């Protein structure tokens, strides 16, 4: 998934340059607008790569999943039922599927990776709104606002899935722990 995101960033950067070059030659506003759209798409993909890389580099999957922030809130269970998260969560892409593989990681490691992923998506959702400041330079505030809202909504889908999965993984972890304790006691 990361390679696809890098490809989209690169292609939209090239498109932005091409569209603005055409605009400078013939001054047709449509090419300026297409350049801005390319710029915002490039930004949204690039910033997610940078934030993900920085957080992964600094945290190295050492998040304390027992912190209150990561605990399930009272309203969440009903929200996830209404959103039908269970039906669609498995169709979402994963930046690094290996991090969530039971073949290569313990349940606890997967929980920690999920917490770190949640942090990445919260930061990405917030950083997406920084493009609104580009409207000061370019105008077209509605393009920047719409893409920011859509990008933040997309990130919140991943936050939702991480928060939906965590209580289930914690139950599994607790069962495994009890099973190990019982086996030691016999």
N, C-alpha and C positions, 0 to 999 in steps of 0.2 A: 504494500500500500504506500509506503514511503516513497518508493521509486515513482509511482504514478503521481503522487503529489508534487514531487520534484519536476516531473515532466510537465505537468499543468503549469507550474510556476514558470518554467522556462519558456514554454510555448506562449503563454499570455504576456510575458515580458517582451518577447519578439513581436507579437501582435501589436502591443502598445507602441513600440518603436515604429513599426510599419505604418500603423494608422496615423500616428502623429506626423510622420514624414510625408505621407500623402496629404494630410491636412495643410502642412506648411507649403506644399506645392500648389494646391488648388483652393485652399481655404473653404472647403465644403465642411460645414459644421458636423455632419454625420460622422466624419472620420475623427474629429475631435472627441465626440461622444463615445465612439467605439474605442478610442484610446483610453478614455477614462474608465469604461467598463473593463477593459483588459487590465488596466492598472489595479482596479479594486480586486479583481479575481486573483491577480498575481500576488497582491498584498495578503489577501486572506489565506491563500495556500502557503505562502512563504512564512508568514508569521506563525502559523501552526507548526511548521517544520522547525523553526528557530526556537519557539517556546518549548516544544516537546523535547528537542535536543538539549536545551539548557537545563530543563527540569530533570530529565533523565541523567544527564551528566552530574548534576549537583546532588541529587537525592539517591541515585543508584539503587532504587527499590529498597530503601530503608525507612519507609514511612511507618509511623506507629498507627496501625489500624484501630487501636483501642481508644484513640482520642475521641472526644465527644463529637467533634465535627463529622466523623465518619459513621456515627451510630444512626440507626434508622429513626426517623422522626415519626410522631404519631400519625400525621396526615398521609404519610407516604404509602402505606399499604393500600388504602382506598384509592389513592391517586393512580397507583400502578394497575389496579384492577380496572378502573375506568379507562385508562389509556391502553389497556390490553397489551401491556409490555411483553408478557410471556409469549404472545403470538408472533411478534415481529422482531424481537431482540436478536434472534439468531441470524437474521438477514443482513445485519450491519457489518460493514468492513472493520477489520482490526489492523491497526498500524503494524503490530508485531504479534502475530498469532502464537509464536513460540512462547511468549511470556505467559500465555494463558493455557498452556498445554499441560494436562495432567500426567502425560508421559514423562515430561521433563522437569516438572515442578510439583512441590507439595501444595496442598490446599492453602496453607498459610502464605506461601510465596505468591500464589495467585491472588489472594486477598490483598496483599501488599501492592502487587502490580496494579490491581484495580483501583486502589486508593490513589496511587501515583497518577494513573490515567485520569482519574476524576479531577485531580489538581490541575493537570495539563489542560483539560477541557474547560475548567472554570476560568483559567487565565486566558485561554484562547477566546472564549466568549467575550470577556472584558476587552481584550486587545482589539477585537474586531471593530469596536466602536471608535477606535482612534482614527479610523478612516474618515469619520465625519469631519474631522479637522481639515482634511484635504479640501473640503468644500469651500474653505476660506480662500484657498489658492485658485481653485478651478470652477467654483460655482457648482451647479448640479447637485445640490445638497441631497436631493431625493434619491439619486443613484447611490450615494455613499450611505445614506440612512437605510435604504431598502437592503443593500447587500450586507450591511452590518447586522441588521435584525435577522436576516435569513441565516447568516453565518453563525450568529449566537444561538439561534434556535437549533441549528444542526449540532452544535457542540453540546447543547443541553440534552439532546437525545442520548448522547454517549454518557453524560453524567447520570441521566435517569437509569440507563442500563446498568452502570456500575453500582448505583445505589440499590437497584432492584436485586442484583445478584448477590450483593454482600451478605445480607442476613441469611440467605440460603447456604452460602459457603461457610459462614460462621457456625451454622447448625451442623453441617457436615464435619467441620473441624472439631467441634465439641464431641460429636458421636465417635469420631476416630480416637480422640483423646481418652474418652471413657472406655472404649474398647481396649486400648493399650493398657490402661490402668487395670482393667479386669483380667487381662491376660497375664500381667505381671503378678497379680494377686493369687493366681491359681497354682 
